[in-house]
Amino acid sequence: MNAWPQKPMGIGQILDRTFNVYRKHFGKFFLLMLIFFAPLYIVQEIMLNDITSMSMLPDTSVEPFSEEYFENMAGNQPNFDNVWMAVFFLLLIIPLTFLVSTPISTATAVFMVKREMDGHEVSLKEEIKRAFSRFWPLAGSMTVFGLITIGMFLAIFLILAIVVVVIVAIGAGSFDELALDDFLSNPATWIIGGVLYFVVLMVMMLVPSYFLVRWAFFMPAVAMEAGGIGLAKSWNLTKGNFWRVFGIYFVIMLMTSTFMFAFQMIAIFALQNSITGLLLQNLLTLLISPLALIAYAITYFDLVLRKEGTDLEAMLYGSSALIQPQEEPEMKHE
């Protein structure tokens, strides 16, 4: 096996490498997803759906796209009527997904991609063991990241709520009932309100997105290096590469989301509200998810290579600036 060339990659090259790794190690990445997510998906579907009322196969007696067809599809909506089941979901499924399945599967994928980049044999078993050896740093970093993310969104919603309350209070105090009715019925009011809503919505999306992209690579940083929670390392790696990383994220998310949506819609309409349909939908998710993990890992190592090259160049430039050639003293001729 040949090691990859040690040079920065463009977005097209990263995507090409992603599909190559996915195709070459498809079985290993799919098994990785099965190990860490399939049990959680099964428990989640049992909790959120009334399995006992669902048939194993779709009802072929129902005419496609008829009223009864759509009633069958919509008739089994997720619910948390059982309080204990909701508590079980919140206290077991979510923590297992957030603190175990996600960080360990991500770290394993990072190690597997690194082995492939270095031209070595990729062993799923060994990389899972290696990922578990970093369990506590990864779980701690995920906890810190989760708390920061929740706090950031709560702060944004709190600010927006305060702004809305202030605007409503000003409007209520500035108009009598008749004038307020005229104000609300004016088309300009709704146009301005729509523009403001769009601006607020964009701010709510862009501000968190900026920080989430800058902190996105804390998990591989923690997995590959000892010490720290990885947020500072990720922030340093993405400095000057925000739009590039954002573009890669956007393309990968758009691609995987399109595949998932298309295949799941086919499964839903073909198999309706059946157990086989649910299993196929989750299976498709497990098949496509490795693409995002592989691209994520390759992007991380590309950022590391770019950063190390920049740091080395700066160090060499600094050294050459400090070491100036000494001028030879002029010889005096008598």
N, C-alpha and C positions, 0 to 999 in steps of 0.2 A: 504493500500500500504506500502511495506517495503522499508526502505532506503537502499541505496547501501552500502556495506562494505567500510569503510574508509581505503583503502590500495592501494598502487600503482598497476597499471595494465600493463600487457605486450601488445605487438601489437595485438596478437591474441584475448586477452580479450577485447581490445578497439573495434576491428572489430565486435566481437560477440555482445557487448553491442550496437554498432551502429545499427546492423540489428534488434536487439530486440526492441529498441526505435522506429526505422522506422516502424516496423510491428505493434507495439502497438498504435502508434499515427500517422498512415499513413494519415488519413483524415485531421488532423490538419496541418501537415507539407505540404501536397499537397495544401490545401487551402491557406496557407501562401505564397507558390510560386505563386498561381493564383492571389492573391491580389496584390503582388508587382512586378510581372514580366509578367504576361499574357497581360496586356494592352500595355506594352512596346514592347513585341514581336509582337503583332498585328499591332501596328503603324509602327514598323520597317519593317515588311513584306510588308505592303502597300507602304511604301516609296521605298523599294529596289526592288520591283517586280511590273511588269505591270499586276495588278490583272484583269484588264478588258479584257486582251487577254488570260487569263487562264480559263480553264473549271473547274467546280466544281468537276467532277469525271474524272478519267483517260480515255483516248481514247482507248477503247477495240478493235477498228478496226485495230490498229497498231500492227504488229507482234512483240512480245518481242525480244529484242536484235538485231533488224534490224537497218539499217542505219537511217530510219525515226524515230525509237524509241529513239536513242541517240541524234538525232537532236532536238527532242521535249524536251528532258531532259536538253540539253545545250542551248536551245533557249531563255531562260529567265534569262539572267545573270544580277546580280545587277549592277545598274549604278546610277550616280549622274548627269545626263544630266541637270536636273532642279537645277539651282544654289540655288534657295530659299529653295528647299527641302533639299539640302545638308547643308545649313546654319541652317535650323530647326533641322536637325539630330544632328549637332555638338553642337548647343546651348541649345537644350532641352532634347533630348533623352539621350545623353551621361551624362550630369550633373545629370539628374534624376536617372539614373542607378547608377552612381558613388557616389552621395551624399545622396540619399534617399533610393532607393530599396535595394542596397547591404548592407549598414550599419544597416538599420532598420530590415531587414529580418535576418541578422546575429545575431544581438542583441536579437531579439525575439527567435531565435532558441537556443541561449545560455541560456536565461531565462527558456525556456521550458525544456531543458535538466537538468538544475539545479533543477527545481521543481521535475522532475522524479527521480533524484538522491537522493533527500531528502525525497522521499516517499510521496509527496503531489500531489493533483489533478492538472492537467495541463489545464490551460484555455488560449486558443489562444487570445481571446479578451483582457484579462488582461495583458498578456505578450506583446502584441503589444502596448498597452497604456504605459506600463512601458518602452518599447524601445523608444517611441516617447518622453518620459520625458528626455531622454539622447540625443536628436537629435543634438543639437548644439555641444556638446563635440565630438560626433561621426562624424559629418560632418566636424568639424575642424581638427580632427585627420586624416580623409580620405584625406583631402586637403593637409595636411603636408606630409603624406605618399606618395601621388601621385606626389607631386612636387619633393620630394627626389628621388623617383624611376625614374622619367623622367630625372632628373639631372644626376643620376648615369649612365643610359643608354646613354645619350648624351655624357658624359665624356668618356665612353668606346669607342663609335664610333669615337669620335674626336681623341683619342689616336691611334686607328687603322688606321684612315685616314692619320694621320701624318706619321705613320710607313710605310704605302704603298707609300706615296708620296716620302719619303726619299729613299726607296729601288728603286723605279722607277728612281729617279733622279741620284742615284749612278750608276745604270745599264746603263742609257742613256749616262752618262759621261765616263763610263769605257770601252765601246765597240764601235768599228766602226760598220757600218751597216751590213757588212758581218759577223763579229764576233758575233754580237747580234743575227743574224738569226741562226747561228750555235748553239749558246747558248740556244735559245728558242726551237730548234728542237731536242735537246738532251733529251732522256728519263729521265735521272737522274734529269734534271731540273724540270720536271713535278712531279717526285716522291718526291723530296725535297719540291717542292711547295705544293703538296698535304698534306704532313706531317705537314708543317707549317700552312696550312689552317686548318687542323684538330686541331692542338694545339691552334690556335687562337680562333677557334669556341668553344672549350672546356673551354677556359678561359672566353670567353664571356658568357657562360652558367653558369659556376660554381661560378664565383665571384658574379654576381647578385643573384644567387640562395642562396648563403650563407647568404647574408644580408636579403633577402626576407624571408627566413626561420626563422632567428633570430628575425625579426620584425613582424612575421606573426600573433602573438596573441595580437596585440595592440587593436583590436576592442573589444574582450571580456574583456580585462583589463579596457578599458574606460567604457564599459557598466556596469561592476560590481563594479567599484570603482570610487569615485568622484575625479576630478582633474587630470591634466596631459594629455598628448596625447597618452600614453600607449606604446610608442616605447621602453622607458627605462625599463618598467615593463616586456615587452615581451623579451627583450634582457637578462634580469636577469633570467627569467623563463627558457629560452632555453639554458642557460649556462650549458655545460656538457651534454646536451641532443640533440645536433644538429643531429647526425646520426640517433638517434631514431625517432625524429620528421620527418626527411627527409624520413626515411623508411615508416612511417605511411602515409605521403603525397604521396609518390610514389605508394604505394599499392592502396590507395583510388583513386588517379587520374587514375591509370592504369585500375582499376576495373570499375569506372564510365565511363571513355572514351571508354572502350571496349563495355560496354552495349549500350552507346549512339550510337557509330559508327555502331554496328551490327543492332540495331533496326532502325536507320535512313536509313541505306542502304536497309533494307527490305522495309521500307516505300517508299523510292525513286523508287526502281525497281517495286514495286507492284502498286503504285499510280502515278508514273511518275511525270510530271510537272503539278500537279493539285493543286487547292486550298485545297482539302482534304488532299493531301500529305503534304503540308506546315503546316497545322494545326496539323496533326499527329506528324510530326517531333518536333514541338515546345511543344506539349503535352508530348511527351516522355522525352524531356529535363526537363520539370517541374516535372515529376514523379521521375526522377533519381537524380536530384540536391540535394534534402534533405539529401541524404546519406553523401555527402561531408560536409554539414553543421553540421550534427549530430556528425560525427567523429571529426570534428574540435573542437566542443564544449567539447566533452568528453576528447579529448587530452589536452585542456586548463586546465580543472579541475584536470586532472591527474598530470599535471606539477605543478599546485598550491599545490597539496597535497604533491608531492615529495619535492618541495622547502620548504614548511612550515616544513615538517619533518626534512629536513637537517638543517634548521635554528634552530629548537628547539633542535636538537641533539648538534649543535655547542654551543648554549647558555647554555645547561646543562653541557656540557663538560667544558666550560669556567668557569662556576660558581663553579664546583667541584674542578677546579684547583686553584681557588682563595681562597676557604675555606679549609684550611689545619687544621687538628686536632692539637691542641696545646699539646705539651709534658708536662706532669706533672713534676714539679721540684723534683729532687731526695731528699729523706729524709736523713739527716745526722744522723748517729748513734754515739752517744757519747760513 
